[in-house]
Amino acid sequence: MTVEEFEEFYAQAVARLTGQLYVMTGDLQEAQDVVQEAFVKAWVRRGRLDRDGQPEAWIRTVAWRLAVSRWRFRRRSAEAWGRGSGALGHVEPPGPGHVVLVGALRELPPQQRRTLTLHYLCDLTVEQIAGETGLSTSTIKTHLVRGRAALAHRLHDPRIEEAPDV
């Protein structure tokens, strides 16, 4: 990929990838950071990136792995901090401005959230998701079924009842 092709690719894909990683991670700042870092890694290897070789999938995978690594690092740091100084401080819950769907997605296991994002937001097939994640197609299908069921349950609003037949 030439410099010009890479710049065009970046301009077309950065917002889409950031949105996808935001849904996967539930944190916009984190999504922006890992997508930028993945693009930096892609820039270094832009000569080997091929438009037909799915560079967007490569960047999405790298960004996801970076997010997981950061999460693990923060978890280990928090555990070490907790061992050294007692309990961690209180963390405020998300504000009311957060979208209900994002809250429901955050309650899902990370792999289900990632699979749903890749399928519904990235519009990937089960086979493409399996290729990108390294999981079997049956595992992907299981994550999709369980994720949809969990979201349906979480997004059900008990305050809304069906109107009685008149």
DSSP file (Angstrom, degrees, kcal/mol; ACC not computed):
  #  RESIDUE AA STRUCTURE BP1 BP2  ACC     N-H-->O    O-->H-N    N-H-->O    O-->H-N    TCO  KAPPA ALPHA  PHI   PSI    X-CA   Y-CA   Z-CA
    1    1 A M              0   0    0      0, 0.0    48,-0.1     0, 0.0    47,-0.1   0.000 360.0 360.0 360.0 128.5    0.0    0.0    0.0
    2    2 A T     >  -     0   0    0      1,-0.1     4,-2.6    45,-0.1     5,-0.2  -0.245 360.0-103.0 -75.9 170.3    1.5    3.4   -1.0
    3    3 A V  H  > S+     0   0    0      1,-0.2     4,-2.5     2,-0.2     5,-0.2   0.922 123.9  48.6 -59.7 -44.8    1.5    6.4    1.3
    4    4 A E  H  > S+     0   0    0      1,-0.2     4,-2.2     2,-0.2    -1,-0.2   0.902 111.7  48.6 -64.2 -41.9   -1.4    7.9   -0.6
    5    5 A E  H  > S+     0   0    0      2,-0.2     4,-2.7     1,-0.2    -1,-0.2   0.897 111.6  50.1 -64.3 -40.1   -3.4    4.7   -0.5
    6    6 A F  H  X S+     0   0    0     -4,-2.6     4,-3.0     2,-0.2    -2,-0.2   0.924 109.9  49.9 -65.3 -43.3   -2.8    4.3    3.2
    7    7 A E  H  X S+     0   0    0     -4,-2.5     4,-2.3     2,-0.2    -1,-0.2   0.896 113.0  47.1 -62.3 -39.9   -3.9    7.9    3.9
    8    8 A E  H  X S+     0   0    0     -4,-2.2     4,-2.0     2,-0.2    -2,-0.2   0.919 112.5  49.5 -66.3 -43.9   -7.1    7.3    1.9
    9    9 A F  H  X S+     0   0    0     -4,-2.7     4,-2.1     2,-0.2     5,-0.2   0.922 111.0  50.2 -59.7 -45.4   -7.7    4.0    3.7
   10   10 A Y  H  X S+     0   0    0     -4,-3.0     4,-2.5     1,-0.2     5,-0.2   0.939 109.6  50.3 -58.3 -49.1   -7.2    5.8    7.1
   11   11 A A  H  < S+     0   0    0     -4,-2.3     4,-0.3     1,-0.2    -1,-0.2   0.859 115.9  42.8 -60.4 -36.0   -9.6    8.6    6.2
   12   12 A Q  H  < S+     0   0    0     -4,-2.0     4,-0.3    -5,-0.1    -1,-0.2   0.797 124.5  31.7 -79.4 -29.6  -12.3    6.0    5.2
   13   13 A A  H  X S+     0   0    0     -4,-2.1     4,-2.9    -5,-0.2     5,-0.3   0.692  92.7  82.2-107.9 -20.5  -11.9    3.6    8.0
   14   14 A V  H  X S+     0   0    0     -4,-2.5     4,-2.3    -5,-0.2     5,-0.2   0.896  97.0  43.6 -61.5 -44.0  -10.8    5.4   11.2
   15   15 A A  H  > S+     0   0    0     -4,-0.3     4,-2.3    -5,-0.2    -1,-0.2   0.921 115.8  48.6 -67.4 -42.3  -14.3    6.5   12.3
   16   16 A R  H  > S+     0   0    0     -4,-0.3     4,-2.2     2,-0.2    -2,-0.2   0.932 114.0  45.8 -62.4 -46.7  -15.9    3.1   11.5
   17   17 A L  H  X S+     0   0    0     -4,-2.9     4,-2.7     2,-0.2     5,-0.2   0.886 111.1  52.7 -65.1 -39.2  -13.2    1.2   13.4
   18   18 A T  H  X S+     0   0    0     -4,-2.3     4,-2.1    -5,-0.3    -1,-0.2   0.919 110.3  48.4 -62.7 -42.7  -13.3    3.6   16.3
   19   19 A G  H  X S+     0   0    0     -4,-2.3     4,-2.0     2,-0.2    -2,-0.2   0.906 111.6  49.6 -62.6 -41.7  -17.1    3.0   16.5
   20   20 A Q  H  X S+     0   0    0     -4,-2.2     4,-2.0     1,-0.2    -2,-0.2   0.924 112.9  45.5 -64.4 -44.7  -16.7   -0.7   16.3
   21   21 A L  H  X S+     0   0    0     -4,-2.7     4,-2.9     2,-0.2     5,-0.3   0.819 108.0  59.0 -70.0 -29.2  -14.1   -0.8   19.1
   22   22 A Y  H  X S+     0   0    0     -4,-2.1     4,-3.1    -5,-0.2     5,-0.3   0.930 108.3  44.8 -62.2 -44.6  -16.2    1.5   21.2
   23   23 A V  H  < S+     0   0    0     -4,-2.0    -2,-0.2     1,-0.2    -1,-0.2   0.899 115.2  48.7 -66.1 -38.7  -19.0   -1.0   21.1
   24   24 A M  H  < S+     0   0    0     -4,-2.0    -2,-0.2    -5,-0.2    -1,-0.2   0.902 125.3  27.1 -67.1 -40.7  -16.6   -3.8   21.8
   25   25 A T  H  < S-     0   0    0     -4,-2.9    -2,-0.2    -5,-0.1    -3,-0.2   0.751  91.0-136.0 -96.3 -26.2  -14.9   -2.1   24.7
   26   26 A G  S  < S+     0   0    0     -4,-3.1     2,-0.4    -5,-0.3    -3,-0.1   0.616  76.7  97.9  78.4  12.3  -17.6    0.2   26.0
   27   27 A D     >  -     0   0    0     -6,-0.3     4,-2.4    -5,-0.3     5,-0.2  -0.937  55.6-164.4-139.0 110.7  -15.1    3.0   26.4
   28   28 A L  H  > S+     0   0    0     -2,-0.4     4,-2.7     1,-0.2     5,-0.2   0.911  92.1  50.1 -63.3 -44.9  -14.8    5.7   23.6
   29   29 A Q  H  > S+     0   0    0      1,-0.2     4,-2.3     2,-0.2    -1,-0.2   0.917 112.4  47.9 -60.6 -43.5  -11.4    7.0   24.8
   30   30 A E  H  > S+     0   0    0      2,-0.2     4,-2.8     1,-0.2     5,-0.3   0.913 111.0  51.5 -63.0 -42.9  -10.0    3.5   24.9
   31   31 A A  H  X S+     0   0    0     -4,-2.4     4,-2.2     1,-0.2     5,-0.3   0.924 110.3  48.5 -60.7 -45.3  -11.4    2.8   21.5
   32   32 A Q  H  X S+     0   0    0     -4,-2.7     4,-2.2     1,-0.2    -1,-0.2   0.921 113.2  48.4 -61.0 -43.7   -9.8    5.9   20.0
   33   33 A D  H  X S+     0   0    0     -4,-2.3     4,-2.4    -5,-0.2    -2,-0.2   0.935 113.6  44.0 -64.1 -48.1   -6.5    5.1   21.6
   34   34 A V  H  X S+     0   0    0     -4,-2.8     4,-2.2     1,-0.2    -1,-0.2   0.857 113.1  51.4 -71.4 -32.7   -6.2    1.5   20.5
   35   35 A V  H  X S+     0   0    0     -4,-2.2     4,-2.2    -5,-0.3    -1,-0.2   0.925 111.5  48.0 -67.2 -42.7   -7.4    2.3   16.9
   36   36 A Q  H  X S+     0   0    0     -4,-2.2     4,-2.0    -5,-0.3    -2,-0.2   0.929 112.6  48.4 -61.7 -43.9   -4.8    5.0   16.6
   37   37 A E  H  X S+     0   0    0     -4,-2.4     4,-2.1     1,-0.2    -1,-0.2   0.882 110.3  51.8 -64.7 -37.5   -2.1    2.7   18.0
   38   38 A A  H  X S+     0   0    0     -4,-2.2     4,-2.2     1,-0.2    -1,-0.2   0.883 108.4  51.4 -66.1 -37.7   -3.2   -0.1   15.6
   39   39 A F  H  X S+     0   0    0     -4,-2.2     4,-2.5     2,-0.2    -2,-0.2   0.866 106.9  53.8 -67.1 -34.9   -3.0    2.4   12.7
   40   40 A V  H  X S+     0   0    0     -4,-2.0     4,-1.6     2,-0.2    -2,-0.2   0.932 110.1  47.0 -62.5 -44.6    0.6    3.3   13.8
   41   41 A K  H  X S+     0   0    0     -4,-2.1     4,-1.1     1,-0.2    -2,-0.2   0.884 112.4  50.3 -63.5 -37.5    1.5   -0.4   13.7
   42   42 A A  H  < S+     0   0    0     -4,-2.2    -2,-0.2     1,-0.2    -1,-0.2   0.869 104.2  58.8 -68.0 -36.3   -0.2   -0.6   10.2
   43   43 A W  H >< S+     0   0    0     -4,-2.5     3,-1.3     1,-0.2     4,-0.2   0.909 102.9  52.9 -58.6 -42.9    1.8    2.4    9.0
   44   44 A V  H 3< S+     0   0    0     -4,-1.6     3,-0.3     1,-0.3    -1,-0.2   0.847 119.9  33.8 -62.2 -34.2    5.0    0.6    9.7
   45   45 A R  T >X S+     0   0    0     -4,-1.1     3,-1.9    -3,-0.2     4,-1.0   0.083  79.5 122.1-109.0  23.3    3.9   -2.4    7.7
   46   46 A R  T <4  +     0   0    0     -3,-1.3     3,-0.2     1,-0.3    -1,-0.2   0.781  68.0  64.1 -59.1 -27.9    1.9   -0.5    5.1
   47   47 A G  T 34 S+     0   0    0     -3,-0.3    -1,-0.3    -4,-0.2    -2,-0.1   0.778 108.4  41.3 -65.0 -25.8    4.0   -2.0    2.3
   48   48 A R  T <4 S+     0   0    0     -3,-1.9     2,-0.3    -6,-0.2    -1,-0.2   0.581  93.7  97.7 -97.4 -12.8    2.7   -5.4    3.2
   49   49 A L     <  -     0   0    0     -4,-1.0     2,-0.4    -7,-0.2     3,-0.1  -0.609  57.7-165.2 -77.3 134.7   -0.9   -4.3    3.8
   50   50 A D    >   -     0   0    0     -2,-0.3     3,-1.1     1,-0.1    -2,-0.0  -0.975  24.9-136.4-123.7 133.7   -3.0   -5.0    0.8
   51   51 A R  G >  S+     0   0    0     -2,-0.4     3,-0.9     1,-0.3     5,-0.2   0.872 110.8  47.2 -55.0 -38.3   -6.4   -3.5    0.2
   52   52 A D  G 3  S+     0   0    0      1,-0.2    -1,-0.3     2,-0.1    -3,-0.0   0.656 100.3  69.0 -78.3 -14.6   -7.7   -7.0   -1.0
   53   53 A G  G <  S-     0   0    0     -3,-1.1    -1,-0.2     1,-0.0    -2,-0.2   0.200 115.7-107.9 -88.8  16.2   -6.1   -8.6    2.1
   54   54 A Q    <>  +     0   0    0     -3,-0.9     4,-1.7     3,-0.1     3,-0.3   0.964  45.5 177.8  60.4  61.7   -8.5   -7.0    4.5
   55   55 A P  H  > S+     0   0    0      0, 0.0     4,-2.5     0, 0.0     5,-0.2   0.811  78.8  61.0 -63.5 -27.9   -6.4   -4.4    6.2
   56   56 A E  H  > S+     0   0    0      2,-0.2     4,-2.7     1,-0.2     5,-0.2   0.913 104.2  47.8 -65.5 -40.9   -9.4   -3.2    8.1
   57   57 A A  H  > S+     0   0    0     -3,-0.3     4,-2.4     2,-0.2    -1,-0.2   0.887 110.9  52.5 -64.9 -38.0   -9.8   -6.6    9.7
   58   58 A W  H  X S+     0   0    0     -4,-1.7     4,-2.4     2,-0.2    -2,-0.2   0.935 112.2  44.3 -63.0 -45.8   -6.1   -6.6   10.5
   59   59 A I  H  X S+     0   0    0     -4,-2.5     4,-2.9     2,-0.2     5,-0.2   0.909 112.5  51.8 -66.9 -41.3   -6.3   -3.2   12.2
   60   60 A R  H  X S+     0   0    0     -4,-2.7     4,-2.4     2,-0.2    -1,-0.2   0.913 111.7  47.2 -61.1 -41.9   -9.5   -4.2   14.1
   61   61 A T  H  X S+     0   0    0     -4,-2.4     4,-2.5     2,-0.2    -2,-0.2   0.923 113.3  47.4 -65.5 -44.7   -7.8   -7.4   15.4
   62   62 A V  H  X S+     0   0    0     -4,-2.4     4,-2.4     2,-0.2    -2,-0.2   0.921 112.6  49.8 -62.4 -43.7   -4.7   -5.5   16.5
   63   63 A A  H  X S+     0   0    0     -4,-2.9     4,-2.4     2,-0.2    -2,-0.2   0.908 110.7  50.0 -62.7 -41.9   -6.8   -2.8   18.2
   64   64 A W  H  X S+     0   0    0     -4,-2.4     4,-2.4    -5,-0.2    -1,-0.2   0.931 111.0  48.7 -61.1 -45.8   -8.8   -5.5   20.0
   65   65 A R  H  X S+     0   0    0     -4,-2.5     4,-2.5     1,-0.2    -2,-0.2   0.885 110.5  51.3 -63.9 -37.9   -5.7   -7.2   21.2
   66   66 A L  H  X S+     0   0    0     -4,-2.4     4,-2.6     2,-0.2    -1,-0.2   0.913 109.7  50.2 -63.0 -42.3   -4.3   -3.9   22.4
   67   67 A A  H  X S+     0   0    0     -4,-2.4     4,-2.5     2,-0.2    -2,-0.2   0.911 111.3  48.3 -63.3 -42.2   -7.5   -3.2   24.3
   68   68 A V  H  X S+     0   0    0     -4,-2.4     4,-2.6     2,-0.2    -1,-0.2   0.920 111.6  49.9 -64.1 -43.4   -7.3   -6.6   26.0
   69   69 A S  H  X S+     0   0    0     -4,-2.5     4,-2.4     1,-0.2    -2,-0.2   0.912 111.8  48.0 -61.5 -42.7   -3.6   -6.1   26.9
   70   70 A R  H  X S+     0   0    0     -4,-2.6     4,-2.8     2,-0.2     5,-0.2   0.911 110.8  51.4 -64.3 -41.6   -4.4   -2.7   28.4
   71   71 A W  H  X S+     0   0    0     -4,-2.5     4,-2.6     1,-0.2    -2,-0.2   0.930 110.9  48.0 -61.2 -44.8   -7.3   -4.1   30.3
   72   72 A R  H  X S+     0   0    0     -4,-2.6     4,-2.7     1,-0.2     5,-0.2   0.911 111.6  50.3 -62.5 -41.6   -5.1   -6.9   31.7
   73   73 A F  H  X S+     0   0    0     -4,-2.4     4,-2.6     2,-0.2    -2,-0.2   0.936 111.9  46.9 -62.3 -46.1   -2.4   -4.4   32.7
   74   74 A R  H  X S+     0   0    0     -4,-2.8     4,-2.8     2,-0.2    -2,-0.2   0.893 112.2  51.0 -63.4 -38.9   -5.0   -2.2   34.5
   75   75 A R  H  X S+     0   0    0     -4,-2.6     4,-2.5    -5,-0.2    -2,-0.2   0.943 112.1  45.7 -64.0 -46.5   -6.4   -5.2   36.3
   76   76 A R  H  X S+     0   0    0     -4,-2.7     4,-2.4     1,-0.2    -2,-0.2   0.902 113.8  49.9 -63.1 -39.6   -3.0   -6.4   37.4
   77   77 A S  H  X S+     0   0    0     -4,-2.6     4,-2.8    -5,-0.2    -2,-0.2   0.915 111.0  48.8 -64.2 -42.6   -2.1   -2.8   38.5
   78   78 A A  H  X S+     0   0    0     -4,-2.8     4,-2.7     2,-0.2    -2,-0.2   0.898 111.3  49.9 -64.7 -39.9   -5.4   -2.4   40.4
   79   79 A E  H  X S+     0   0    0     -4,-2.5     4,-2.0     2,-0.2    -1,-0.2   0.919 113.0  46.5 -64.1 -42.2   -4.8   -5.8   42.2
   80   80 A A  H  X S+     0   0    0     -4,-2.4     4,-1.8     2,-0.2    -2,-0.2   0.910 112.9  49.5 -65.6 -41.6   -1.3   -4.8   43.1
   81   81 A W  H  X S+     0   0    0     -4,-2.8     4,-2.3     1,-0.2    -2,-0.2   0.911 110.4  51.1 -62.8 -42.5   -2.5   -1.4   44.3
   82   82 A G  H  X S+     0   0    0     -4,-2.7     4,-1.2     1,-0.2    -1,-0.2   0.869 109.5  49.8 -63.6 -37.5   -5.2   -3.0   46.4
   83   83 A R  H  < S+     0   0    0     -4,-2.0    -1,-0.2     1,-0.2    -2,-0.2   0.850 115.9  43.7 -68.4 -32.8   -2.7   -5.4   48.0
   84   84 A G  H  < S+     0   0    0     -4,-1.8    -2,-0.2    -5,-0.2    -1,-0.2   0.816 129.2  18.3 -84.8 -30.7   -0.4   -2.5   48.8
   85   85 A S  H  < S-     0   0    0     -4,-2.3     2,-0.2     1,-0.5    -2,-0.2   0.209 102.9-109.6-130.9  17.9   -2.8    0.1   50.1
   86   86 A G  S  < S+     0   0    0     -4,-1.2    -1,-0.5    -5,-0.2    -2,-0.1  -0.569  73.6   5.0  90.0-155.0   -6.1   -1.6   51.1
   87   87 A A  S    S-     0   0    0     -2,-0.2     2,-0.1     1,-0.1    -4,-0.0  -0.262  75.7-110.0 -70.0 150.6   -9.4   -1.3   49.2
   88   88 A L        -     0   0    0      1,-0.1    -1,-0.1     3,-0.0     3,-0.1  -0.426  41.0 -97.3 -74.2 154.8   -9.8    0.6   46.0
   89   89 A G        -     0   0    0      1,-0.1     2,-0.2    -2,-0.1    -1,-0.1  -0.199  48.1 -83.9 -68.8 164.3  -11.7    3.9   46.0
   90   90 A H        -     0   0    0      1,-0.0     2,-0.5     0, 0.0    -1,-0.1  -0.477  39.3-150.4 -71.2 136.0  -15.3    4.1   45.0
   91   91 A V        -     0   0    0     -2,-0.2    -1,-0.0    -3,-0.1    -3,-0.0  -0.943  16.8-125.2-110.5 127.0  -16.0    4.4   41.3
   92   92 A E        -     0   0    0     -2,-0.5     3,-0.1     1,-0.1     0, 0.0  -0.391  28.0-112.7 -67.9 143.9  -19.1    6.3   40.2
   93   93 A P        -     0   0    0      0, 0.0    -1,-0.1     0, 0.0     0, 0.0  -0.289  49.1 -74.7 -69.6 162.8  -21.5    4.4   37.9
   94   94 A P        -     0   0    0      0, 0.0     9,-0.0     0, 0.0     0, 0.0  -0.244  58.2-104.3 -57.2 147.0  -21.9    5.6   34.3
   95   95 A G    >   -     0   0    0      1,-0.1     3,-1.6    -3,-0.1     0, 0.0  -0.153  30.3-102.0 -69.6 168.2  -24.0    8.8   34.0
   96   96 A P  T 3  S+     0   0    0      0, 0.0    -1,-0.1     0, 0.0     0, 0.0   0.663 113.1  74.4 -67.4 -15.0  -27.6    8.8   32.7
   97   97 A G  T 3  S+     0   0    0      2,-0.1     2,-0.1     3,-0.0     3,-0.1   0.614  71.0 108.3 -74.2 -11.1  -26.4   10.0   29.3
   98   98 A H  S <  S-     0   0    0     -3,-1.6     2,-0.1     1,-0.1     3,-0.0  -0.404  80.3-107.0 -68.8 142.4  -25.1    6.6   28.4
   99   99 A V     >  -     0   0    0      1,-0.1     4,-1.8    -2,-0.1     3,-0.3  -0.445  20.3-129.0 -69.1 139.9  -27.1    4.7   25.8
  100  100 A V  H  > S+     0   0    0      1,-0.2     4,-2.3     2,-0.2     5,-0.2   0.872 107.8  56.2 -58.8 -38.8  -29.1    1.8   27.2
  101  101 A L  H  > S+     0   0    0      1,-0.2     4,-2.8     2,-0.2    -1,-0.2   0.903 103.9  52.1 -63.0 -41.2  -27.7   -0.5   24.6
  102  102 A V  H  > S+     0   0    0     -3,-0.3     4,-2.1     1,-0.2    -1,-0.2   0.908 109.9  50.3 -62.3 -40.9  -24.1    0.3   25.6
  103  103 A G  H  X S+     0   0    0     -4,-1.8     4,-0.8     2,-0.2    -1,-0.2   0.905 111.8  47.1 -62.4 -41.3  -24.9   -0.5   29.2
  104  104 A A  H >< S+     0   0    0     -4,-2.3     3,-0.7     1,-0.2     4,-0.5   0.898 110.8  52.0 -67.7 -39.6  -26.5   -3.8   28.2
  105  105 A L  H >< S+     0   0    0     -4,-2.8     3,-1.3     1,-0.2    -1,-0.2   0.872 102.7  59.4 -64.2 -36.2  -23.5   -4.7   26.0
  106  106 A R  H 3< S+     0   0    0     -4,-2.1    -1,-0.2     1,-0.3    -2,-0.2   0.774  99.1  58.8 -63.7 -25.2  -21.2   -4.0   28.9
  107  107 A E  T << S+     0   0    0     -4,-0.8    -1,-0.3    -3,-0.7    -2,-0.2   0.648  90.2  90.2 -79.4 -14.5  -22.9   -6.7   30.9
  108  108 A L  S <  S-     0   0    0     -3,-1.3    39,-0.0    -4,-0.5    -3,-0.0  -0.446  94.2 -93.5 -78.4 154.4  -22.2   -9.4   28.3
  109  109 A P    >>  -     0   0    0      0, 0.0     4,-2.4     0, 0.0     3,-0.5  -0.402  41.6-112.2 -60.9 145.8  -19.0  -11.4   28.5
  110  110 A P  H 3> S+     0   0    0      0, 0.0     4,-2.7     0, 0.0     5,-0.2   0.842 115.4  51.9 -53.2 -39.4  -16.3   -9.8   26.3
  111  111 A Q  H 3> S+     0   0    0      2,-0.2     4,-2.5     1,-0.2     5,-0.2   0.893 110.8  47.3 -69.5 -36.9  -16.3  -12.6   23.7
  112  112 A Q  H <> S+     0   0    0     -3,-0.5     4,-2.8     2,-0.2     5,-0.2   0.924 113.1  49.4 -65.7 -43.2  -20.1  -12.4   23.2
  113  113 A R  H  X S+     0   0    0     -4,-2.4     4,-2.2     1,-0.2    -2,-0.2   0.914 113.0  47.1 -61.3 -43.7  -19.9   -8.6   23.0
  114  114 A R  H  X S+     0   0    0     -4,-2.7     4,-2.8    -5,-0.2     5,-0.2   0.926 112.7  48.9 -64.4 -44.8  -17.0   -8.8   20.4
  115  115 A T  H  X S+     0   0    0     -4,-2.5     4,-2.2     1,-0.2    -2,-0.2   0.924 112.1  47.8 -62.9 -45.4  -18.9  -11.4   18.4
  116  116 A L  H  X>S+     0   0    0     -4,-2.8     4,-3.1     2,-0.2     5,-0.6   0.904 112.7  50.2 -61.5 -41.1  -22.1   -9.4   18.3
  117  117 A T  I  X>S+     0   0    0     -4,-2.2     5,-2.1    -5,-0.2     4,-1.8   0.938 111.3  47.2 -62.9 -47.0  -20.2   -6.3   17.3
  118  118 A L  I  <5S+     0   0    0     -4,-2.8     6,-2.3     3,-0.2    -1,-0.2   0.878 118.8  41.8 -63.3 -36.6  -18.4   -8.1   14.5
  119  119 A H  I  <5S+     0   0    0     -4,-2.2    -2,-0.2     4,-0.2    -1,-0.2   0.951 128.3  24.1 -76.8 -50.0  -21.6   -9.6   13.2
  120  120 A Y  I  <5S+     0   0    0     -4,-3.1    -3,-0.2    -5,-0.2    -2,-0.2   0.839 132.6  31.9 -91.1 -34.9  -24.0   -6.7   13.5
  121  121 A L  I  <<S+     0   0    0     -4,-1.8    -3,-0.2    -5,-0.6    -4,-0.1   0.875 129.4  34.8 -91.0 -41.1  -21.8   -3.6   13.4
  122  122 A C  S   <S-     0   0    0     -5,-2.1    -3,-0.2  -102,-0.1    -4,-0.2   0.558  99.5-134.3 -89.2  -9.2  -19.0   -4.8   11.2
  123  123 A D        +     0   0    0     -6,-0.4     2,-0.3     1,-0.2    -4,-0.2   0.869  46.7 159.2  59.1  40.5  -21.4   -6.9    9.1
  124  124 A L        -     0   0    0     -6,-2.3    -1,-0.2     1,-0.1    -2,-0.1  -0.685  38.7-121.2 -93.0 148.8  -19.1   -9.9    9.1
  125  125 A T     >  -     0   0    0     -2,-0.3     4,-2.5     1,-0.1     5,-0.2  -0.313  31.0-103.0 -77.1 168.7  -20.4  -13.5    8.4
  126  126 A V  H  > S+     0   0    0      1,-0.2     4,-2.4     2,-0.2     5,-0.2   0.909 124.4  50.6 -58.4 -43.0  -20.0  -16.2   10.9
  127  127 A E  H  > S+     0   0    0      2,-0.2     4,-2.2     1,-0.2    -1,-0.2   0.895 109.7  49.5 -64.3 -40.8  -17.1  -17.6    8.9
  128  128 A Q  H  > S+     0   0    0      2,-0.2     4,-2.2     1,-0.2    -1,-0.2   0.902 111.1  49.6 -65.8 -40.2  -15.4  -14.2    8.7
  129  129 A I  H  X S+     0   0    0     -4,-2.5     4,-2.7     2,-0.2     6,-0.3   0.918 109.8  51.6 -63.5 -42.7  -15.7  -13.8   12.4
  130  130 A A  H  X S+     0   0    0     -4,-2.4     4,-2.2     1,-0.2     5,-0.4   0.912 110.9  48.4 -60.2 -42.7  -14.2  -17.3   13.0
  131  131 A G  H  < S+     0   0    0     -4,-2.2    -1,-0.2     1,-0.2    -2,-0.2   0.876 114.9  44.8 -65.0 -37.3  -11.3  -16.4   10.8
  132  132 A E  H  < S+     0   0    0     -4,-2.2    -2,-0.2     1,-0.2    -1,-0.2   0.843 123.2  33.6 -76.4 -34.2  -10.7  -13.1   12.6
  133  133 A T  H  < S-     0   0    0     -4,-2.7    -2,-0.2    -5,-0.2    -3,-0.2   0.671  98.8-125.7 -97.2 -18.5  -11.0  -14.4   16.1
  134  134 A G     <  +     0   0    0     -4,-2.2     2,-0.2     1,-0.3    -3,-0.1   0.582  68.3 127.3  82.1   9.0   -9.6  -17.9   15.7
  135  135 A L        -     0   0    0     -5,-0.4    -1,-0.3    -6,-0.3    -2,-0.2  -0.597  65.8 -99.4 -95.0 160.3  -12.8  -19.5   17.2
  136  136 A S     >  -     0   0    0     -2,-0.2     4,-2.2     1,-0.1     5,-0.1  -0.365  29.2-115.5 -74.6 158.7  -14.8  -22.2   15.5
  137  137 A T  H  > S+     0   0    0      1,-0.2     4,-2.6     2,-0.2     5,-0.2   0.864 117.2  54.7 -63.7 -35.1  -17.9  -21.4   13.6
  138  138 A S  H  > S+     0   0    0      2,-0.2     4,-2.1     1,-0.2    -1,-0.2   0.883 107.7  49.5 -66.9 -35.8  -20.0  -23.3   16.1
  139  139 A T  H  > S+     0   0    0      2,-0.2     4,-2.6     1,-0.2    -2,-0.2   0.903 110.5  50.6 -66.8 -40.7  -18.5  -21.3   18.9
  140  140 A I  H  X S+     0   0    0     -4,-2.2     4,-2.4     2,-0.2    -2,-0.2   0.931 110.4  49.2 -61.6 -45.6  -19.3  -18.1   17.0
  141  141 A K  H  X S+     0   0    0     -4,-2.6     4,-2.5     1,-0.2    -1,-0.2   0.894 110.6  50.8 -61.6 -39.8  -22.9  -19.2   16.5
  142  142 A T  H  X S+     0   0    0     -4,-2.1     4,-2.7     2,-0.2     5,-0.3   0.922 109.9  49.5 -63.3 -44.3  -23.2  -20.0   20.2
  143  143 A H  H  X S+     0   0    0     -4,-2.6     4,-2.6     1,-0.2     5,-0.2   0.900 111.8  49.5 -61.3 -40.3  -21.9  -16.6   21.2
  144  144 A L  H  X S+     0   0    0     -4,-2.4     4,-2.5     2,-0.2     5,-0.2   0.933 113.2  45.0 -65.4 -45.9  -24.4  -15.0   18.8
  145  145 A V  H  X S+     0   0    0     -4,-2.5     4,-2.2     2,-0.2    -2,-0.2   0.945 118.4  42.4 -63.6 -48.4  -27.4  -16.9   20.1
  146  146 A R  H  X S+     0   0    0     -4,-2.7     4,-2.5    -5,-0.2    -2,-0.2   0.888 114.6  51.2 -68.0 -38.0  -26.5  -16.4   23.8
  147  147 A G  H  X S+     0   0    0     -4,-2.6     4,-2.6    -5,-0.3    -2,-0.2   0.922 110.9  47.6 -65.0 -44.4  -25.6  -12.8   23.2
  148  148 A R  H  X S+     0   0    0     -4,-2.5     4,-2.7    -5,-0.2    -2,-0.2   0.913 113.2  49.0 -62.1 -42.6  -28.9  -12.0   21.5
  149  149 A A  H  X S+     0   0    0     -4,-2.2     4,-2.1    -5,-0.2    -2,-0.2   0.917 112.3  48.0 -63.9 -42.7  -30.8  -13.8   24.2
  150  150 A A  H  X S+     0   0    0     -4,-2.5     4,-2.5     2,-0.2    -2,-0.2   0.907 113.1  47.8 -65.4 -41.3  -28.9  -11.9   26.9
  151  151 A L  H  X S+     0   0    0     -4,-2.6     4,-2.7     2,-0.2    -2,-0.2   0.918 109.8  52.5 -65.6 -42.0  -29.5   -8.5   25.2
  152  152 A A  H  X S+     0   0    0     -4,-2.7     4,-0.6     1,-0.2    -1,-0.2   0.912 112.8  45.5 -59.0 -41.8  -33.2   -9.3   24.7
  153  153 A H  H >< S+     0   0    0     -4,-2.1     3,-0.6     1,-0.2    -2,-0.2   0.924 116.2  44.8 -67.1 -44.2  -33.5  -10.0   28.4
  154  154 A R  H 3< S+     0   0    0     -4,-2.5    -2,-0.2     1,-0.2    -1,-0.2   0.809 113.0  50.1 -71.9 -30.1  -31.5   -6.9   29.5
  155  155 A L  H 3< S+     0   0    0     -4,-2.7     2,-0.4    -5,-0.2    -1,-0.2   0.518  82.1 110.5 -89.4  -4.3  -33.3   -4.6   27.1
  156  156 A H    <<  -     0   0    0     -4,-0.6     3,-0.1    -3,-0.6    -3,-0.0  -0.579  60.7-148.8 -71.0 126.5  -36.7   -5.6   28.1
  157  157 A D    >   -     0   0    0     -2,-0.4     3,-1.7     1,-0.1    -2,-0.1  -0.866   6.8-162.0-100.5 108.6  -38.3   -2.8   30.0
  158  158 A P  T 3  S+     0   0    0      0, 0.0    -1,-0.1     0, 0.0    -2,-0.0   0.691  87.1  67.9 -65.5 -16.1  -40.8   -4.2   32.6
  159  159 A R  T 3  S+     0   0    0      1,-0.1     2,-0.8    -3,-0.1    -3,-0.0   0.727  87.9  75.6 -73.9 -20.1  -42.4   -0.7   32.9
  160  160 A I    <   +     0   0    0     -3,-1.7     2,-0.3     3,-0.0    -3,-0.1  -0.828  66.3 176.9 -96.1 114.4  -43.8   -1.2   29.3
  161  161 A E        -     0   0    0     -2,-0.8     2,-0.1     1,-0.0    -2,-0.0  -0.836  36.8 -96.7-114.1 153.6  -46.6   -3.6   29.3
  162  162 A E        -     0   0    0     -2,-0.3     3,-0.1     1,-0.1    -1,-0.0  -0.404  46.2-105.7 -66.7 144.4  -48.8   -4.6   26.4
  163  163 A A        -     0   0    0      1,-0.1    -1,-0.1    -2,-0.1     3,-0.1  -0.481  40.3-106.9 -70.2 139.9  -52.0   -2.6   26.2
  164  164 A P        -     0   0    0      0, 0.0     2,-0.2     0, 0.0    -1,-0.1  -0.342  39.7 -96.7 -66.4 148.8  -55.0   -4.7   27.2
  165  165 A D              0   0    0      1,-0.1    -3,-0.0    -3,-0.1     0, 0.0  -0.460 360.0 360.0 -65.6 133.7  -57.3   -5.9   24.4
  166  166 A V              0   0    0     -2,-0.2    -1,-0.1    -3,-0.1    -3,-0.0   0.406 360.0 360.0-106.3 360.0  -60.2   -3.5   24.1
